[in-house]
């Protein structure tokens, strides 16, 4: 039906029977996440234990971190799938930031911007639960994190191969479900993970702009700075080609010398030089959308005030859990 109407299509592939191969053959325009890509490269089926229960969030997400490290993963089949995706114009939105807590839960639970920007309702949702989607952290182990790190290594290598073959890659996150993927911050982290996967920062910025516009069929209207195109812009305090972290909404720590931001590899300073300081900088100064400028520090302050107010109104509980 979408094809009849000329509409682009994207698909979320879960850990199930259908794989990326099925959707590539159907002619979808974009695949989200990673599950179906790994599944399509297996010789046979997923080697999960008999007690695997897809309705159990711990099983579902824990075992998903084993997909790219299955012993029956066929690298040639994976490479052929990536080639076919390119040939048929199927893009890939990996959403790597969404699952990053699975490879370092303690870090994801203690990100510094939570203090000011994590709303108590979302903070409550993030807490480990057997019933809420994506909150599968009960008893999460170091061994499971190691498994997920290995999963990321193969996943990133596949994404890089896809890019080298000419595949279209976009950036996105699944904010609001897993620790770390906080609205506004998860997408910034996604850019950093694309860099970690082997892409040059210029390629990463293309993933976040022109490639995304192409996937939704609007590359004739946005995604680049060109005469006649919509001029949606981010004005950044810093150069993201040198440090993508300056695109974090809360900014980042930088090196200052005599009041000027410098590269921390700079040879003009000596270790004992007292003019060297660590300062907080970076961040997005302005978002220009449809010709309307939004001052991001003002928006951030307003969000912080909303979070502070919500926390002050949150009922306090005793150690027994009673109000």
N, C-alpha and C positions, 0 to 999 in steps of 0.2 A: 504494500500500500504506500509506504514511504517513497519507494522508487517511482510509482505512478505519479505522485505529487511533486517529485523532484526534491524531496527533503533528504538531507544528510542523516545518517544513522550512526549511533554509537552503542556499544553493548558492554555491560558489566558481566564478565564471565566468572561464575562461582566455581568452587571445587565440586564438580558434578560430572555428568555424563558428556555434556556438550563441551567441546574444546575450541580453541582458536581456529583450528582447521575447519570446523563446521561453519563458523561465522565468516571466515575468509572466503570460503566457497559460496556462501550466500550473498557476498558482496557488500558487507557492512563497510562504513567509512572509517570507523575508529574503534579500537579495543581499549578498554580501561583495565587498570590493575595488572596482574601478572599470571593469575592462576591458569587460565586456559592456554596460555602460550607454552608453559612447561608441560602441561598435560598432553598437548598435541605432539610433543617430542618423545613421549614414552613408548618403548617397545612393550606393549601390553598395558596393564592397568597400574594404578597407584598401589604401591606396596605398603598399605596401612594395616595395622593389627586388627584382628577380628572384632575387638571391642570398640572400634572406631564408630562414633555416633555423630553424624553430621549436625544433629540438633543440639549438641553440646558445644557451646562456644569455645571451651578450652580445647576440645578435640579438633574442632573446625579450624581454628587459627593456629594452634600449635602444630598440627600436621601440615597445614599449608606451607609452613616454613621448611618443610622437607621436600617440596616438589622438585626444586631444581637440583637437589642432591640425591635423587633416587638413583639406585644402581642401574636401572634400566633406561635412564635418560640417554637418548641417542643424539649426540651432538650434530651429526650430519642431518638428521631429520629436523632438528631445531633450526639449523642454518637454512635448510630448504624452505621451512615455513616462513622464516624472515624474508627470504627472497621472494616468495609468493605474495607476502603482504605488500612488499614494495611494488611488485609487478601489477597487483590489482588495486593499488592506491589505498591500502588500509593503513591508517595512522595508528600510533600507539601513545596512549596517555598512561604512563607507568604508576603515577601516584606513590612514589617511593617514600615520601615523608609520612604518609598515612600509617605505615606499619613499623616505623623506625623504633618505636618503644619496645618492640619484640626483640630487638638486638641489644638494647640497653635500657631496661625498665627504670632503674634508679635515676638515671640522667633525665629520662622523659618525665618522671614524676616531680622533678625539682627544677624545672626551667625557670630562670630568674624573672621572666615577665609574668608568671602566674600571680605573683604578689600583687600586682596592680591591675591585671587585665583578665584574670580568670574568674568568671561569674560563678557565684556559689552554686547555682543550679547545674552548671556544666561540671563544676568540681565534684558535685555529688554523683553526677552520671558517670564520670571517669572511674569512680571507685570500683574495685574488683567485685564482680557479680556473676552469678551463674545464669542470669536471665537477660541482662541488658546486652544488646548487640555490641561486640567489640571490647567488652570489659572482661577479658578472659584471664586476668592476672592472678587469680587465686592459686597460690603455690607455684608461681612462675619460677623456673629454675635457671641456674647459670648454664646448664647443658642445653636448655631450649634456646637461650640467647646465642650460644655458640652455633647451634644449628641454623638459626635465622641469619647469623652473620655469613655463614657459608652460602646460604640461599641468596643473600644479597650479592655476593661476589659473582655468582653465575648469572643472576638476573641482570646485573649491571653490564657484564660482558656481552650478554645477548642484546641489550639495549644499544650498546656501543656498536656492535656488529650491524644491527638494524640501521643505525644512523649512517655508518660507512657505506652501506649498500644503497643509500639514497632514501631511506624511509623518513616519513614525516613524523616528528615527535612533538608532543605538546606537554604543557605543565598543568598540573591540577592537584588538588588534595581532597581528602574526604573528611573535612573538618567536622569536629563535634562528636566523634565516636571514641577514638583512642587517645591516650596520653600523648602529648606532643603536637598533635594536629589541631592546634587552636586557630580559630578564625583569624585571618590576616597574617598569622605567623607561619602556619604550615606551608603556605605557598612560597614564602621566602626561603624556608628550609628546602623545599623541593628544588629550587634553583641550585642550591649548594650540592645537593645529591646528584644532580645531572653533571655538575662539574666533577664530583668524585667518580662518576661513572666513566670519565675520560673525555668529556666534551669541553672544548674551549669556551670561556665565558661568553664570547660572541655567539657561539652556537647555542649556548644556554638561553641567551636573551632572544634569539630567533625562535627557539622552542616556545618561549613565553609570549611571543607577539605574532610574528608573521605566520608561523606554523599553525598556531591556534586559530587565527583568522581563516586560514585555508581550510581547515577541517570543518568549520561551521559554515563554509561557503560565503564568507564575507571579505575575502582578501582583496576584492575590488573596492572596498569601502574603508577598511581599517587594517591595522597590523603593521603598517610602515608609516614613516614620515615622508609623505609625498604630496605635491599639489593636488587638491581635489579630494584627498582622503580625510576621514575624520581624525582630528588631531588630539587623540587621547594620549596624555603624557603623564609620566611620573618625574618629578624634579627631586633628585637625590643629593644628599649632602655627602659627596664623595664619588669615586669612580668605581662602579661595579666590575669593570674589567680587571681592576687590581684586587678587589675584595668584594665578592658578592654579598658579604654579610652587612655591608652598608645599606642594603635594601631591607634589612630587618626593620619592621616598624618601630621597634624600641631602640634602634641604633646599636652600636657596638663599641668596644674599647679600642682606642687608637694610641699611637705614640705622638707626642708633641715635643718639639724642640724650639725653645724661645718663642712659644706661642703658635708655632706653625706645625701642621700635621705633616709628618714625614714617614717614609718607609722604615720599618723597624730593622731592615737590613742595611740601612744607610751607614756609610763609612765616615760621615762627618762628625759623628758623636763617639765619645769614649764611655766605657762602662761607669766611670766615676763622675761623669758630667752631671751636675745638679740641675742643668737646664732641661734635662730630659724628664718628661712626665707622662704618666698614663692618663688620658682624658677620655671622656665619653663623647662620641660623635656619631657621624653617619645618620642613618634614618631617612625616611621620605619626608620632604618638606612640603611639597604640593602634589596633589592629584588633580589633573585637569581632565574632566569627563564631559563630553558634549559641549566643550567650550566654557564650562563652569569650573573655576578653580576652587578646590577645597584645601584648606590649610590643615595638613595632617597633624601637627602637634596640637592644634586646637581640638581636633576630633579625638585624638588620643587622650587628652585631658578630660574630655567629656565622658569617654568610655570609662576612664579610671574613676571618675566621680560616680557613675552609675554602679560600678562594681563595689565601690566603697559603701554606697548607700544600701545596696542589696545585702552586703555582709552585715551591716549594722542592724538591719531589720530581720536577719535570719534568727529564728528562735534558738536560744542556747539550750543545750541538753546536759543532763548530769551524766556521770559515768555509767549509770544504768540505762542511759538512752532515753530517759523520760524528761519532758520539759520541766 
